Amino acid sequence: MPKYQIKYAGNGRTDGCEWETIEAKSLEAASLEAWQRATDDFENYAHGYIDDDDMLGLSEDEKSDEWFQVCESVIDYQAREFKLD
């Protein structure tokens, strides 16, 4: 399986993050893996971005949409083909 490099951050920019080498079927799959790791990381910090009081009165779909919008505005992730530095 081809190798790719990813970096991700759930609470900001990836500028200070190290590249991690993974195996994936494609660059798109590697990017999806980086996105998933960034969103998982974001969940550890979400309490600072989403207040439970802000969610009062929202349906489950609306809560999910709100979470997704906040998550996408905060996370950062990248994927590239493997290369030796």
CORSULMO-V161885 format. One record per residue. N is the residue number from 0. RES is the residue in one letter. OMEGA is omega as a letter, one per 20 degrees, with the letter a starting at -180 (999 if undefined). Layout:
# CORSULMO-V161885
{{N,RES,OMEGA} {N,RES,OMEGA}}
This chain:
# CORSULMO-V161885
{{0,M,a} {1,P,r} {2,K,r} {3,Y,r} {4,Q,r} {5,I,r} {6,K,a} {7,Y,r} {8,A,a} {9,G,a} {10,N,r} {11,G,a} {12,R,a} {13,T,a} {14,D,a} {15,G,a} {16,C,r} {17,E,r} {18,W,r} {19,E,a} {20,T,r} {21,I,r} {22,E,r} {23,A,a} {24,K,a} {25,S,r} {26,L,r} {27,E,r} {28,A,r} {29,A,r} {30,S,r} {31,L,r} {32,E,r} {33,A,r} {34,W,a} {35,Q,r} {36,R,r} {37,A,r} {38,T,r} {39,D,r} {40,D,r} {41,F,a} {42,E,r} {43,N,a} {44,Y,a} {45,A,a} {46,H,r} {47,G,a} {48,Y,a} {49,I,r} {50,D,r} {51,D,r} {52,D,r} {53,D,a} {54,M,a} {55,L,r} {56,G,r} {57,L,r} {58,S,r} {59,E,r} {60,D,r} {61,E,r} {62,K,r} {63,S,r} {64,D,r} {65,E,r} {66,W,a} {67,F,a} {68,Q,r} {69,V,r} {70,C,a} {71,E,r} {72,S,a} {73,V,a} {74,I,r} {75,D,r} {76,Y,r} {77,Q,r} {78,A,r} {79,R,r} {80,E,a} {81,F,r} {82,K,r} {83,L,r} {84,D,999}}
